[in-house]
Amino acid sequence: MQFAPVLHAEWLKIRTLRSLPGALVALFVTTTVFSALAGTSSTSEPEFDPLFTTQVGVFLGQIAAISFGAMAVSAEFRNGALRLSLAAVPQRGHWFAAKMTAIALPALAVGLLTALASLFAARATLGPAADGLTTGEQARAVVGCGIYLMLMALFAAGLATLLRSGVTTLSLLIPFILIVSFVIGDAAGTAVEFMPDRAGQVILQQTYDGPLGPWSGLGVTALWAAVALLAGVWRLRRRDA
């Protein structure tokens, strides 16, 4: 079976399931609004990073990206939808690749648009504090943010396939990102820098002094996503629909 028709069918599922476009809208609105609000905060703090401030809303916006990836997969495990999908596309790996592509492309597109809007919104509120940002730094933050959000959506999608539950996936990932990585993480030493969220967000920072740089950090997040996807497709091949 050709890939394009399968991809088109998976895209139709995502487009017509109201909660999924809603998650992408929430991603855009949340990230942009919180980035703009962050630009009104004090810029005199020693650790102030104007580049990260332009994208700081991603801290909350990524929850919407994770929800998008998890819900897009978990919809297949309700009411026998997966059995119908695999009846139409018996090659499970073929179907999984189409599903993940249908998740990745809109997540990337909305992520890039969100990052660009956040940049403009935050720059408007930052004023002269953002004048030192170079074109290259801003381009890195926008492109990196878009890729990061796509990878987090795929990470969640892979885990949802492995666990066969969107609720369980969100119950694990959201507390991990909001609590473990940022609250407990600072006491865990260097290891926390290799967590999927902390590693990927280095690309949003103007200055960085940890073990990872902007693109190597994003590579670590990509590795987390790849492992989750491989685990998901392994579970899909070995379990009944």
N, C-alpha and C positions, 0 to 999 in steps of 0.2 A: 504494500500500500504506500502511495506517495505521502510525503511528509506534509506538504502544504494543506491538503484538505483536513488532515488531522489537526494541524495547528489552527486552522480556521474554526473548526468545531470547538476546540478548547477556548479560543478567544470569545466565541459566542456565549459560552457558558459564563465566562468571567463578566462579560459586558451586560448580560441579562440578569445576573444575580445581584440584587440591589445593594447588598452590604459591601460588595467588593469595590465598585466605583465609589461608594461612600467612604471606604477606608482610604482611597487615594485622594479624595477631596479633603478628608481630615488631615492627611499627611501634608498636603499643600498649605492649608489654612493654619494648622498648628505650628508648623516650622516657621512659616513666614511671620506670623504674628509675634511669636516669642523671640524671634531674632530681632524684629523691629523694637520690641520692648527692651531687649537687652542693650540695645544701642543707646537707650536713655539713662543707663546706669552710670555710676562713677567710672571715669577713665583714668583716675589718678592712682589706682591700686598698683603695687609693684608687679603683680602677676597678670596685669591686663594684657590681653592679646586681641588686637583689633580684628585680625583675620578670623579667629575662632568665634568672636562675637558676632560676625556677620552670618554665621551658620549655627549658632548655639541652640537654636530652636530644634535642631535635629535630635537633641537629647530626648525630647518628648515626641517629636514627629516620627522617630524610628519605631515607636510602639505601633503606629498606624501601619507602617511598612511590614512589620512582623505580623500584625493581624491580617493584613492582606494576603501574605504568603500562606499563613496557617489556614485561613478560612477557605482559600481557593482550593486547597487539597482536602480539607475536612468535609467539604460539600460532597465529595465523592463517596464518603463513607456513610451517607444518610440515605435511607429509603432505597437501597440497592443500586444507587447510581453507578458505582464502580463496576458492578457486573454488566450493566448495559454498555458502559464505556469500553470494557475489555471484550465484550461480544462484538462490538463494532470494529475494535482494533485489537486483534488477538496478540500481537507482538507487544508484550508489556513494556519492554524497554523503549519501543517506538512511541507508545502512548505517553510514557513518563517524560520523554524528551520533549514532546509537544506541550505537555502540561507545564513543564518548567520554563519553556520558552515563552509560553503565553503569560506566565507570571513575570518573568524577567523583563520583557520588553516594555510593558506599561509601567512597571516599577522604575525602570531606568529613565523612561521619558518623563514621567511625573517627577522623579527625583531631580533630574537636571533642571526642569522648569522651576521646581521649588527652590533649589539652591540659587538659581539666578534671581528669582523674586526676593529671596531672603537677603541676598547681597545688596540689592538696590534699596530694600526697605531699611536694612540696618545702616547702610551708608548714609541714608537721609537723616537718621537720628543720631548717628555718631558724629557727623559734622567733620571738623578739622582733625579729629582723632584718627580718622581713616585715611588721611591724605598720604601717609607713608606707605600704604600698600601698593605693591607693584602690580602691573597687569598680569605677570606670570603667576604671582601668588594668588590673585583672585581667580584666575582661570583654573589653577590647581584645586582650589577649594570648591569651585562649582562642579568641575568634572569629578573630583574625588567624592564629593557628597552624593552625587547622582549614582556613582558606582557603588558606594558604601550602602546606600539605601536598597539598591537592587540585591546586593549580596546578603543583607539581613533578611530581605523577603525570601530569598532562596534558602537561606539557612533555616528559617522557620518552616518553609515548605518541605524541606528534606526531613526535618524532625517530625512534622505532622504525618508524613508518609510512614516513617519508622514507628511512631507511636499510635498511628491510626486514630488520632484524636486531635482536633484543633484546640479544644478546651485544655487538655493536658499540656499541650505544647505551650500555649499562652501562660498557663499557670506556672510553668517552669521558667520560661524566658523572661517574662516581664519582671518578676521579682528579682531575677538574677541581674538584669541590667540596671534596675532602679535601686537595688539594695546591695547585692553582693559586690558588683563591680566597682561602684562608686563609694559606698559607705564602708564596707568591710575591706574592700580591695586595697586601700592605701596601707593597711597594716600587713598585707600579704607579700610585700616586697616586689621584686622584679617580675615575678610570675604573672601578676595581674596585668602587666603591660601586654601580655600575649593573649588576653581574652579577646573574643571577636569584636566587641564594641570598642574597648579601649585602644586596641591595635589599629582598627580602621579609622578612628577619629584623629589619629596623628596627622593625617593628610589635611585636616582643617586648621591646623595650628601654624602660626607664623614662625614660632621658635619651638624647638623640641630638643630635649637632652636625654631622652631615654634610650633604650637599646635599639629601638626601631625608628626608621625614618618614614617620611610620608608614604612612599610607594611600597616599601617593605612591610609597613604596617597594614596597608590595604591588602597586600599579598597574604598576610596571616589571616585576615578576615576571609579572603577567598578560599584559603585552605580549610578553614572551619566549615564554610558553606559546601565545599566539595566533599568533605568527609560526611556531612549530614546527608547530602544528595546520594552518595554512594551507599550509605546505610539504608536510606529510604528505598532505593531501587532494589537492593538486596532483599529487604523485607517484602517488597511487592512481588518479586519473582518467586518467593518461597511460601507465601501465604495465600490461602484461598481468598477470592474477592468477597 
